[in-house]
Amino acid sequence: MENKTTRKTTQHELPYERFLRFGPENLTEAELLAIIIRTGTKRKSALELAEQVLGLARYPKEGLLGLYDATLDELKSISGIGEVKAVKLKCLAELSMRMSMARAREGLNFTSSGQVAAYFMEKLRHRETECVILVCLDAKGQMICERKLSEGSVNMSLISPREIFLAALESRAVNILLVHNHPSGDPTPSDADIELTDNVREAGKQMGIPLLDHIVIGDNRYVSFKEADWFYSM
């Protein structure tokens, strides 16, 4: 009888209580979100609201990854999720991305294409529009700064090497990297990507600020011009 009562109590424990008993690692994504949401409605518990939030994920993304793409209006369309809760959930998604980037940056060598791709992966792979970033490096290969060159419907042929090197000179960069994403998830460089890379590479030789690599981010995939030896075939 005691065991049955214990099982029944455990089954009906709220996510917050389960957190205290078992720790966050033993909670489901819905239970973790329910703690953030905190309160439900007369008809739905916080856990049920959390399950609806997770249901907003669009294929091929699942679960918590859906928070990256869900808009405030989509979150608020769920009865029981007002503006305050919607903002909290979007902040949660942003914090998780920044934590991933901070972890990736620890001991990061920006001359390693794989490490650079890992650093920018969470920041760029969820975007629905193209974003082009200039990374300025010092003599030791450490990042001085990152600059967004463009975002939206990017026409790579309109990005000027002059604009890139003005930013590089302003940051006193010794070397530079280019990083951009393909919202399709396929990181295969386009003809415009290749043309821009070639133009910036040649301008870098003349300016004495070499382009070390151009990395195209897809969905958990990337292409590095340096790793593919395209620098040497252009």
Solvent accessible surface area in square Angstrom, and as a share of the most:
residue,aa,sasa,rsa
1,M,193,0.86
2,E,140,0.63
3,N,107,0.55
4,K,131,0.56
5,T,74,0.43
6,T,72,0.42
7,R,140,0.51
8,K,127,0.54
9,T,79,0.46
10,T,36,0.21
11,Q,140,0.62
12,H,135,0.60
13,E,26,0.12
14,L,115,0.57
15,P,17,0.11
16,Y,133,0.50
17,E,76,0.34
18,R,52,0.19
19,F,77,0.32
20,L,121,0.60
21,R,137,0.50
22,F,77,0.32
23,G,17,0.16
24,P,64,0.40
25,E,134,0.60
26,N,85,0.44
27,L,15,0.07
28,T,79,0.46
29,E,74,0.33
30,A,12,0.09
31,E,21,0.09
32,L,63,0.31
33,L,1,0.01
34,A,3,0.02
35,I,49,0.25
36,I,67,0.34
37,I,4,0.02
38,R,193,0.71
39,T,73,0.42
40,G,32,0.31
41,T,59,0.35
42,K,214,0.91
43,R,225,0.82
44,K,66,0.28
45,S,56,0.36
46,A,17,0.13
47,L,58,0.29
48,E,80,0.36
49,L,0,0.00
50,A,0,0.00
51,E,92,0.41
52,Q,71,0.32
53,V,4,0.02
54,L,31,0.15
55,G,62,0.60
56,L,46,0.23
57,A,25,0.19
58,R,103,0.38
59,Y,204,0.78
60,P,86,0.54
61,K,27,0.12
62,E,132,0.59
63,G,21,0.20
64,L,62,0.31
65,L,59,0.29
66,G,4,0.04
67,L,8,0.04
68,Y,47,0.18
69,D,22,0.12
70,A,2,0.02
71,T,69,0.40
72,L,74,0.37
73,D,106,0.55
74,E,56,0.25
75,L,0,0.00
76,K,82,0.35
77,S,85,0.55
78,I,12,0.06
79,S,82,0.53
80,G,28,0.27
81,I,5,0.02
82,G,39,0.37
83,E,110,0.49
84,V,105,0.60
85,K,38,0.16
86,A,0,0.00
87,V,64,0.37
88,K,101,0.43
89,L,1,0.00
90,K,54,0.23
91,C,67,0.40
92,L,56,0.28
93,A,7,0.05
94,E,65,0.29
95,L,104,0.52
96,S,45,0.29
97,M,23,0.10
98,R,147,0.54
99,M,115,0.51
100,S,34,0.22
101,M,18,0.08
102,A,62,0.48
103,R,151,0.55
104,A,32,0.24
105,R,107,0.39
106,E,139,0.62
107,G,83,0.79
108,L,7,0.03
109,N,63,0.32
110,F,3,0.01
111,T,58,0.34
112,S,35,0.23
113,S,7,0.05
114,G,30,0.29
115,Q,74,0.33
116,V,1,0.00
117,A,1,0.01
118,A,59,0.46
119,Y,11,0.04
120,F,0,0.00
121,M,21,0.09
122,E,36,0.16
123,K,42,0.18
124,L,0,0.00
125,R,32,0.12
126,H,14,0.06
127,R,66,0.24
128,E,119,0.53
129,T,64,0.37
130,E,33,0.15
131,C,0,0.00
132,V,0,0.00
133,I,3,0.02
134,L,0,0.00
135,V,0,0.00
136,C,0,0.00
137,L,0,0.00
138,D,45,0.24
139,A,83,0.64
140,K,174,0.74
141,G,2,0.02
142,Q,86,0.38
143,M,23,0.10
144,I,74,0.38
145,C,34,0.21
146,E,52,0.23
147,R,78,0.28
148,K,115,0.49
149,L,27,0.13
150,S,33,0.21
151,E,77,0.35
152,G,19,0.19
153,S,125,0.81
154,V,29,0.17
155,N,78,0.40
156,M,7,0.03
157,S,70,0.45
158,L,140,0.70
159,I,14,0.07
160,S,44,0.28
161,P,38,0.24
162,R,177,0.65
163,E,77,0.34
164,I,0,0.00
165,F,7,0.03
166,L,91,0.45
167,A,11,0.09
168,A,0,0.00
169,L,91,0.45
170,E,127,0.57
171,S,17,0.11
172,R,208,0.76
173,A,9,0.07
174,V,68,0.39
175,N,25,0.13
176,I,0,0.00
177,L,3,0.01
178,L,0,0.00
179,V,0,0.00
180,H,0,0.00
181,N,1,0.01
182,H,26,0.12
183,P,60,0.38
184,S,98,0.63
185,G,8,0.08
186,D,63,0.33
187,P,7,0.04
188,T,84,0.49
189,P,13,0.08
190,S,52,0.33
191,D,123,0.64
192,A,33,0.25
193,D,1,0.01
194,I,64,0.32
195,E,95,0.43
196,L,5,0.03
197,T,0,0.00
198,D,48,0.25
199,N,70,0.36
200,V,0,0.00
201,R,39,0.14
202,E,74,0.33
203,A,23,0.18
204,G,0,0.00
205,K,125,0.53
206,Q,155,0.69
207,M,88,0.39
208,G,55,0.53
209,I,11,0.05
210,P,62,0.39
211,L,12,0.06
212,L,44,0.22
213,D,2,0.01
214,H,0,0.00
215,I,1,0.00
216,V,0,0.00
217,I,0,0.00
218,G,2,0.02
219,D,45,0.23
220,N,103,0.53
221,R,129,0.47
222,Y,70,0.27
223,V,33,0.19
224,S,4,0.02
225,F,0,0.00
226,K,64,0.27
227,E,100,0.45
228,A,43,0.33
229,D,83,0.43
230,W,84,0.29
231,F,13,0.06
232,Y,162,0.62
233,S,89,0.57
234,M,69,0.31
